[in-house]
């Protein structure tokens, strides 16, 4: 099997861990300038899956737990358990009625909005969830600009069959020969480490990049 080229700062495939400017310069050429950094403030807690449940799986429930902890603090949702493991268990019990398999930790990403709506009903609060399949950079920028974390469910690659929490983004720009190019990188919490990772959206969306993947975005919206 042909080895995939490793660019500086790249962790694997579409995942970047550091020196984003050098990664972009090596992969796409030219000199790149950070044009617009956006971060969710305060950031949601970077939960580790292994500290919440044993065995494999559980990424979607962990990501939802992180988002609801953030919402609990921001919107004073005191009905929700404060401890992450207790909140995880509560959300998992609700999700079990919508396809979540606690023993295997698997969740159908297309059922996430139903799970989210059921959590809001349990809280007796207005609220909903919404998902988009293969949403583009504009949607990502708009969601992040609303200062709310959201989930990204990824099909292939380093995060294949995995869910991460998007907590910010960086829009980079290159000007060369009178033309302007942009690249969007999402800042995420992956549940495996507390160190933020960055996802190259162009690499994920372009079939010829060698790192194409299907994905969906899911946002939890309070009423």
Secondary structure, 3 states (H helix, E strand, C coil): CCCCCCCCCEEECCEECCCHHHHHHHHHCCCCEEEEEEECCCCCCCCCHHHHCCCCCCHHHHHHHHHHHHHHHHHCCCCCCCCHHHHHHHHHHHHHHHCCECCCCECCHHHHHHHHHHHHHHHCCCEEEEEEECCCHHHHHHHHHCCCCEEEEECCHHHCCEEEEEEEEEEEEEEECCEEEEEEEEEEECCCCCCCEEEEHHHHHCHHHCCCCCEEEEEEEEC
